[in-house]
């Protein structure tokens, strides 16, 4: 009998396991990951940005935990000699109508306690010589790191404290009784006093397997990326973002210098026809049918039809994708870009047709379910783990 079983070996599940082993030394913990490697999905396909928290509503979990988590992440990297760089970012307005949105975002950054400054075109050129903009926000508390490396170190720390990690272990059924929970997996059955669901793209299904009515469903969005050829890396010094559309849940195509020196451009965001659909041709009937028969999806799709069509067109046309990038760096050409790895974002959509904007966590007597943890969850992961553990009873109290 385990004290705690965590479903999901991504960075949120591993951070939660790490926090549990710190808070309750000697606790019997198991982490179950269906893939044969840790951090395979959202963590392993992450852009590597350490987010500042500027975008998020003051007082929200995202705002609080991204700022707190960013510092905890840096401390963890310092302790374990993981490379990272606080390179900073610029959020750039390229048209007059974006300036009021830029100003609102600047004020939000100040409300969130961030070191941000409004800068003009000349100052922008000093930071990013090849970027175009009529105004920008300089955000100093943004950086880059390899989150897969962080996840692997978290796993090592868990195991050194006595926790166990099981790979290739897919959860197939969950049953609850007076003793705790029985978790049936592909090759093994686990018994636990407490369950923590960090299953990312499948978190709603894990919650449903335990019999929870969550009022939401995961809708997968594929983030499609290109990257600059090595001879064009000099065009991007740090991180260059557009002013986001406040009515759309994605940040728009941007440039990200990775910790390994590569420069990614994107993402384009389109509905994925498979929960783990990293390619345009990926399709799973169950995943597709769940979205198409979910009335809330059609409600949100109709409300965002214009933006959604822009994303689809960018997905189908590299030329259109490049035009979006040229708003930020006019020198970029089609031939400068090669296809890169895509990612899939697990986005919670409530039954009333609203995209869940904040982290969404549900608890009951024997379980905690993280049901919406897209970006900036990697940045905030260690803080998310601590926050979850603050409300989880100790082994002797369950």
C-alpha positions as CSV (number, residue, x, y, z in Angstrom):
1,X,0.0,0.0,0.0
2,X,1.4,3.4,-1.1
3,X,0.7,6.5,0.8
4,X,0.6,8.5,-2.5
5,X,0.3,7.6,-6.1
6,X,0.9,10.3,-8.7
7,X,-0.4,9.7,-12.2
8,X,1.7,11.5,-14.8
9,X,5.5,11.8,-15.1
10,X,5.6,15.3,-16.5
11,X,7.2,18.2,-14.7
12,X,4.0,19.0,-12.7
13,X,3.7,15.4,-11.4
14,X,7.4,15.2,-10.7
15,X,7.4,18.6,-8.9
16,X,4.5,17.4,-6.8
17,X,6.3,14.2,-5.9
18,X,9.4,16.2,-5.0
19,X,7.4,18.4,-2.7
20,X,5.7,15.4,-1.1
21,X,9.0,13.7,-0.3
22,X,10.3,17.0,1.1
23,X,7.3,17.5,3.3
24,X,6.7,13.9,4.3
25,X,10.2,12.2,4.4
26,X,9.8,8.4,4.4
27,X,6.4,8.5,2.8
28,X,5.7,5.7,0.3
29,X,5.3,7.3,-3.1
30,X,4.9,6.0,-6.6
31,X,4.8,8.0,-9.8
32,X,3.1,6.2,-12.8
33,X,4.0,7.3,-16.3
34,X,2.5,5.5,-19.3
35,X,5.3,6.4,-21.7
36,X,8.8,4.7,-21.5
37,X,10.5,8.1,-20.7
38,X,9.6,10.9,-18.3
39,X,8.5,14.3,-19.5
40,X,7.6,13.0,-22.9
41,X,4.6,15.1,-23.8
42,X,3.9,18.7,-22.8
43,X,7.2,19.0,-20.7
44,X,9.3,17.4,-23.4
45,X,7.8,19.6,-26.2
46,X,8.0,22.8,-24.2
47,X,9.5,26.0,-25.6
48,X,11.8,26.3,-22.6
49,X,10.7,29.8,-21.5
50,X,10.8,30.8,-17.9
51,X,7.8,33.0,-17.8
52,X,7.6,36.2,-15.7
53,X,3.8,36.2,-15.1
54,X,3.1,39.5,-16.9
55,X,0.1,38.1,-18.9
56,X,-1.9,36.8,-16.0
57,X,-4.7,38.4,-14.1
58,X,-3.5,39.8,-10.8
59,X,-4.4,37.5,-7.9
60,X,-4.8,34.5,-10.1
61,X,-3.0,31.2,-9.5
62,X,-1.1,31.7,-12.7
63,X,0.2,35.2,-11.7
64,X,1.1,34.1,-8.2
65,X,2.6,30.7,-8.9
66,X,4.5,31.7,-12.1
67,X,6.4,34.5,-10.2
68,X,6.9,32.3,-7.1
69,X,7.7,29.3,-9.2
70,X,10.2,31.1,-11.4
71,X,12.3,31.9,-8.4
72,X,12.0,28.3,-7.0
73,X,13.0,27.0,-10.4
74,X,16.1,29.2,-10.6
75,X,17.0,28.1,-7.0
76,X,16.6,24.5,-8.0
77,X,18.7,24.9,-11.1
78,X,21.4,26.7,-9.1
79,X,21.5,23.9,-6.5
80,X,21.7,21.1,-9.1
81,X,23.9,22.9,-11.7
82,X,21.3,23.0,-14.4
83,X,22.0,25.6,-17.1
84,X,19.5,28.5,-17.5
85,X,19.7,32.1,-18.6
86,X,17.6,35.1,-17.5
87,X,17.9,36.7,-20.9
88,X,14.7,38.8,-20.7
89,X,12.0,39.4,-23.4
90,X,10.4,42.1,-25.3
91,X,6.7,42.3,-26.1
92,X,6.4,44.4,-29.2
93,X,3.6,46.5,-30.7
94,X,3.9,46.8,-34.5
95,X,0.7,48.8,-35.1
96,X,-0.9,51.9,-33.5
97,X,-4.0,50.0,-32.4
98,X,-1.8,47.7,-30.3
99,X,-0.4,50.5,-28.2
100,X,-3.4,50.7,-25.8
101,X,-3.2,46.9,-25.3
102,X,0.6,47.2,-24.7
103,X,-0.1,49.9,-22.1
104,X,-2.7,47.7,-20.4
105,X,-0.2,44.8,-20.3
106,X,2.5,47.0,-18.9
107,X,0.1,48.1,-16.0
108,X,-0.7,44.4,-15.4
109,X,3.0,43.7,-15.1
110,X,3.3,46.4,-12.5
111,X,0.3,45.1,-10.6
112,X,2.0,41.7,-10.6
113,X,5.1,43.2,-9.0
114,X,7.4,42.7,-12.0
115,X,10.4,44.7,-13.1
116,X,9.0,45.9,-16.5
117,X,9.6,49.0,-18.5
118,X,7.9,50.7,-21.5
119,X,10.5,51.3,-24.3
120,X,10.5,53.0,-27.7
121,X,11.9,51.9,-31.0
122,X,15.4,53.1,-30.3
123,X,15.6,51.2,-27.0
124,X,14.1,48.1,-28.7
125,X,16.9,48.2,-31.3
126,X,19.5,48.2,-28.6
127,X,18.0,45.0,-27.1
128,X,16.9,43.3,-30.4
129,X,18.7,45.0,-33.4
130,X,16.6,43.2,-36.0
131,X,13.2,43.6,-34.4
132,X,10.6,46.1,-35.6
133,X,8.2,47.9,-33.3
134,X,6.7,51.3,-32.5
135,X,6.7,50.5,-28.8
136,X,7.5,47.6,-26.5
137,X,7.7,46.3,-23.0
138,X,11.0,45.0,-21.7
139,X,10.5,42.2,-19.2
140,X,13.7,41.4,-17.4
141,X,12.3,38.4,-15.3
142,X,12.0,36.0,-18.3
143,X,14.5,33.3,-19.2
144,X,15.2,30.0,-20.8
145,X,15.9,26.5,-19.5
146,X,15.7,22.9,-20.6
147,X,12.6,21.6,-18.7
148,X,13.2,18.0,-19.6
149,X,16.6,18.2,-17.8
150,X,14.8,19.8,-14.8
151,X,12.3,16.9,-14.8
152,X,15.0,14.3,-14.9
153,X,16.7,15.8,-11.9
154,X,13.4,16.0,-10.0
155,X,12.9,12.3,-10.7
156,X,16.4,11.5,-9.4
157,X,15.8,13.5,-6.2
158,X,12.5,11.7,-5.7
159,X,14.1,8.3,-6.1
160,X,17.0,9.2,-3.8
161,X,14.4,10.0,-1.1
162,X,12.8,6.6,-1.5
163,X,10.1,7.4,-4.0
164,X,9.5,5.0,-7.0
165,X,9.0,5.8,-10.6
166,X,7.2,3.4,-12.9
167,X,7.5,3.8,-16.7
168,X,5.4,2.1,-19.3
169,X,2.6,2.0,-16.8
170,X,-0.8,3.1,-18.2
171,X,-3.7,3.6,-15.8
172,X,-6.7,1.6,-17.0
173,X,-9.2,1.7,-14.1
174,X,-9.5,3.3,-10.6
175,X,-11.7,1.9,-7.8
176,X,-12.2,3.5,-4.4
177,X,-12.9,1.6,-1.2
178,X,-12.7,2.1,2.6
179,X,-8.9,1.4,2.5
180,X,-8.1,3.8,-0.3
181,X,-7.8,3.4,-4.0
182,X,-7.0,0.5,-6.3
183,X,-5.3,1.7,-9.5
184,X,-5.2,-1.0,-12.2
185,X,-2.5,-0.5,-14.8
186,X,-1.2,-2.3,-17.9
187,X,1.1,-4.7,-16.0
188,X,0.4,-4.0,-12.3
189,X,-2.2,-3.0,-9.8
190,X,-1.3,-0.3,-7.2
191,X,-3.0,0.4,-3.9
192,X,-2.8,3.9,-2.5
193,X,-4.2,5.9,0.4
194,X,-4.2,9.0,-1.8
195,X,-4.2,9.8,-5.5
196,X,-2.8,12.9,-7.3
197,X,-3.8,13.3,-11.0
198,X,-1.2,15.1,-13.0
199,X,-2.0,13.3,-16.3
200,X,-2.0,16.4,-18.5
201,X,-3.6,15.6,-21.8
202,X,-5.6,12.8,-20.1
203,X,-6.4,14.4,-16.8
204,X,-10.1,14.6,-17.4
205,X,-10.3,10.9,-18.2
206,X,-8.4,10.0,-15.1
207,X,-10.8,12.1,-13.0
208,X,-13.8,10.5,-14.8
209,X,-12.2,7.0,-14.0
210,X,-12.5,7.9,-10.3
211,X,-16.1,9.0,-10.8
212,X,-15.6,12.7,-10.5
213,X,-17.9,15.1,-12.3
214,X,-15.6,18.0,-13.2
215,X,-17.7,20.0,-15.7
216,X,-14.9,20.3,-18.2
217,X,-13.1,18.4,-20.9
218,X,-9.6,18.6,-22.3
219,X,-9.4,20.0,-25.9
220,X,-6.0,19.5,-27.4
221,X,-4.4,22.3,-29.5
222,X,-1.3,21.6,-31.5
223,X,1.4,24.3,-31.4
224,X,3.3,24.2,-34.7
225,X,6.9,25.5,-34.8
226,X,9.6,26.3,-37.3
227,X,13.2,27.1,-36.4
228,X,15.7,29.5,-37.9
229,X,18.6,28.0,-39.7
230,X,21.9,28.3,-37.8
231,X,23.2,31.1,-40.1
232,X,20.1,33.2,-39.1
233,X,20.3,32.8,-35.3
234,X,21.9,36.2,-35.1
235,X,18.5,37.8,-35.9
236,X,17.2,36.9,-32.4
237,X,19.2,37.8,-29.3
238,X,16.6,37.0,-26.6
239,X,12.8,36.4,-26.7
240,X,10.6,38.5,-29.0
241,X,6.8,38.3,-28.5
242,X,3.9,40.2,-30.2
243,X,1.1,41.9,-28.2
244,X,-1.4,39.1,-27.5
245,X,-5.0,39.3,-28.4
246,X,-6.7,39.6,-25.0
247,X,-9.7,37.6,-26.2
248,X,-7.7,34.6,-27.5
249,X,-5.9,32.2,-25.1
250,X,-2.7,32.0,-27.1
251,X,0.2,34.4,-27.2
252,X,0.7,34.6,-31.0
253,X,3.7,33.5,-33.1
254,X,7.0,34.6,-31.5
255,X,10.7,34.0,-31.5
256,X,12.3,32.0,-28.7
257,X,16.1,31.5,-28.3
258,X,16.5,28.1,-26.6
259,X,19.1,27.2,-24.0
260,X,20.9,25.1,-26.6
261,X,21.2,28.0,-29.0
262,X,18.4,27.0,-31.4
263,X,15.9,29.7,-32.3
264,X,12.2,28.6,-32.5
265,X,9.5,30.5,-34.3
266,X,5.9,29.9,-33.4
267,X,3.6,28.4,-32.3
268,X,0.7,28.4,-34.6
269,X,-2.2,26.9,-32.6
270,X,-4.7,24.6,-34.2
271,X,-7.1,22.0,-33.0
272,X,-5.4,18.6,-32.8
273,X,-7.4,15.5,-33.9
274,X,-5.5,13.4,-31.5
275,X,-4.7,14.2,-27.9
276,X,-1.0,13.4,-28.6
277,X,-1.2,14.6,-32.2
278,X,2.1,16.2,-33.0
279,X,1.6,15.9,-36.8
280,X,-1.1,17.3,-39.0
281,X,-2.1,13.7,-40.1
282,X,-2.4,12.3,-36.6
283,X,-6.0,11.2,-35.9
284,X,-7.7,9.1,-33.2
285,X,-11.4,8.6,-33.7
286,X,-12.2,8.7,-29.9
287,X,-10.3,11.9,-29.4
288,X,-11.9,13.5,-32.5
289,X,-15.4,12.4,-31.6
290,X,-15.1,13.7,-28.0
291,X,-14.4,17.2,-29.2
292,X,-16.9,17.2,-32.1
293,X,-19.8,16.0,-29.9
294,X,-19.0,18.4,-27.1
295,X,-21.4,21.3,-27.4
296,X,-19.1,23.6,-25.6
297,X,-16.5,23.3,-28.3
298,X,-18.8,24.6,-31.0
299,X,-19.8,27.5,-28.8
300,X,-16.1,28.6,-28.3
301,X,-15.4,27.9,-32.0
302,X,-18.1,30.2,-33.1
303,X,-17.0,32.9,-30.8
304,X,-13.4,32.7,-32.1
305,X,-14.1,31.9,-35.7
306,X,-11.9,34.7,-37.2
307,X,-8.8,34.0,-35.1
308,X,-9.3,30.2,-35.5
309,X,-9.4,30.6,-39.3
310,X,-6.2,32.7,-39.2
311,X,-4.5,29.8,-37.3
312,X,-5.7,27.2,-39.8
313,X,-4.5,29.3,-42.8
314,X,-1.0,29.8,-41.1
315,X,-0.9,26.0,-40.5
316,X,-1.5,25.3,-44.2
317,X,0.7,28.0,-45.6
318,X,4.3,28.6,-44.7
319,X,4.2,31.9,-46.6
320,X,1.4,33.2,-44.4
321,X,3.2,31.9,-41.3
322,X,6.3,33.8,-42.4
323,X,4.3,37.0,-42.9
324,X,3.2,36.8,-39.2
325,X,6.9,36.5,-38.2
326,X,7.9,39.4,-40.5
327,X,5.8,41.7,-38.4
328,X,8.4,41.3,-35.7
329,X,11.5,40.7,-37.7
330,X,11.1,42.0,-41.3
331,X,14.4,40.3,-42.5
332,X,13.0,36.8,-42.0
333,X,12.4,34.9,-45.2
334,X,10.8,31.6,-46.0
335,X,14.1,30.0,-46.8
336,X,15.5,30.9,-43.4
337,X,13.0,28.5,-41.6
338,X,12.9,24.8,-41.3
339,X,10.2,22.6,-39.7
340,X,10.7,22.0,-36.0
341,X,9.1,19.7,-33.4
342,X,5.5,20.6,-32.5
343,X,3.8,20.5,-29.1
344,X,0.3,19.8,-27.9
345,X,-1.4,21.9,-25.3
346,X,-4.0,20.4,-22.9
347,X,-6.6,23.1,-22.7
348,X,-9.6,22.7,-20.4
349,X,-13.0,23.8,-21.8
350,X,-15.9,24.0,-19.4
351,X,-19.4,22.7,-20.2
352,X,-20.7,26.3,-20.6
353,X,-18.2,27.0,-23.5
354,X,-15.4,28.8,-21.7
355,X,-11.7,28.1,-21.9
356,X,-10.4,27.8,-18.4
357,X,-8.0,30.7,-18.0
358,X,-6.3,29.8,-14.7
359,X,-4.8,26.7,-13.2
360,X,-7.8,24.5,-12.2
361,X,-7.4,22.0,-9.3
362,X,-10.1,19.9,-7.8
363,X,-9.8,17.9,-4.5
364,X,-11.8,15.4,-2.6
365,X,-11.1,13.2,0.5
366,X,-8.7,10.9,-1.2
367,X,-7.5,12.7,-4.3
368,X,-6.3,15.9,-6.0
369,X,-6.8,16.5,-9.7
370,X,-4.8,19.1,-11.7
371,X,-7.3,19.7,-14.5
372,X,-5.9,22.7,-16.3
373,X,-2.1,23.3,-16.2
374,X,-1.0,24.7,-19.6
375,X,1.7,27.4,-19.9
376,X,3.1,28.7,-17.5
377,X,2.8,25.4,-15.7
378,X,6.4,24.4,-16.3
379,X,7.7,27.7,-14.9
380,X,5.4,27.4,-12.0
381,X,5.8,23.7,-11.5
382,X,7.8,23.6,-8.2
383,X,5.4,26.2,-6.7
384,X,2.4,24.2,-8.0
385,X,3.8,21.1,-6.3
386,X,4.2,23.0,-3.0
387,X,0.8,24.5,-3.3
388,X,-0.8,21.1,-3.9
389,X,1.1,19.5,-1.0
390,X,0.0,22.2,1.4
391,X,-3.5,20.8,1.2
392,X,-2.7,17.1,1.1
393,X,-2.8,15.3,4.5
394,X,0.2,13.4,5.8
395,X,0.5,9.6,5.7
396,X,-0.9,9.3,9.2
397,X,-3.8,11.5,8.6
398,X,-5.3,9.9,5.4
